[in-house]
Amino acid sequence: MHQKTIVVSLMVLSSLAPVSAFGADVKGMIISRTGETLIVKSAQGNVTVVLTESTTTKDDRGLFGLEKQQMSDVVLIPGLKVDVEGTSDDTGRVVAKTITVDGDDLETAEMVQSGLHPTAEQVAANVQTLAAHRGQLAAHNEQLGAHNEQLAAHKESIGDNRQNISANKQQIQENIKDIEEHTNRFTALSEYEVKGEATAKFDVGSAKISAQDQEELKKLAQTATGLTGYIIEVTGYADSRGSAAMNTKLSENRAKAVITFLMQQGNVPVRHIVAPGAMGEYGSTAPNETKAGQAENRRVVVKVLVNKG
């Protein structure tokens, strides 16, 4: 009798446990990041994931051309889908050993974080497009009714219309899904408050940080390290000179230089840095038709963020 009671108790405890005591695998979307802690929304609910010095991130893109082990945590931004392998601790958190990201989803999350993904107005425009598709669907239905008398002569045309209707229905469903995903990403990003910001300017074709900007970056790093649960966001830009590919690469090099400086001179741990992306000539703040405007656009923007929660 005692043996049966023990077996039943163990079965109940195992069914209530959120993750295995020896290993844990979490799949979902990052909805929040605070320093070394991620909140991942999975099918089972929100899971707290802890980053450590031994945590590695698999990223096939090789962000900024940096060595993957060294810069593994910079890609972990809100809105990114991840597959976490690790172990659970005694509080139910998952201590991450390996985090795998999807390259295509990483690009989307980077653009959202950098402000270049569709904005709320564009999402509203998508809703209008959705309504237009529904109107087209109604119009096709009316056409089918109008052609009932000529059904025999227009069987091929009716078949084509039905294919168009099916295609429109599928597009509508895809638009709805896309709008929902974008809404979730915007909701996650709105949870952060900017505690400090600095902008480093660069000469034409250069990724060298000026002495003046180095001092500003050191001050920003001091501000950040005095906060609890901070993250530092680094985004590189370029002016419109040269090809788009060259400008993207140049903005990558500039962002890489700033990240390296923050780590080496500002003593900022890499697990506190997120890198939304290298934007190239996109996201300019001044007209590229003038030299003064081009100078404003050759920049790297650095922000210190703290989760509002």
Secondary structure as UniProt FT lines:
FT   HELIX           2..16
FT   STRAND          24..34
FT   TURN            35..36
FT   STRAND          37..42
FT   TURN            43..44
FT   STRAND          45..50
FT   TURN            53..54
FT   STRAND          56..58
FT   TURN            60..61
FT   HELIX           63..65
FT   TURN            68..71
FT   HELIX           72..75
FT   TURN            78..79
FT   STRAND          81..88
FT   TURN            90..91
FT   STRAND          94..101
FT   HELIX           103..113
FT   TURN            114..115
FT   HELIX           120..146
FT   HELIX           148..150
FT   TURN            151..154
FT   HELIX           155..189
FT   TURN            190..191
FT   STRAND          192..201
FT   TURN            204..205
FT   HELIX           211..225
FT   STRAND          230..236
FT   HELIX           244..264
FT   HELIX           270..272
FT   STRAND          273..278
FT   TURN            280..281
FT   TURN            288..289
FT   HELIX           291..297
FT   STRAND          299..307
//
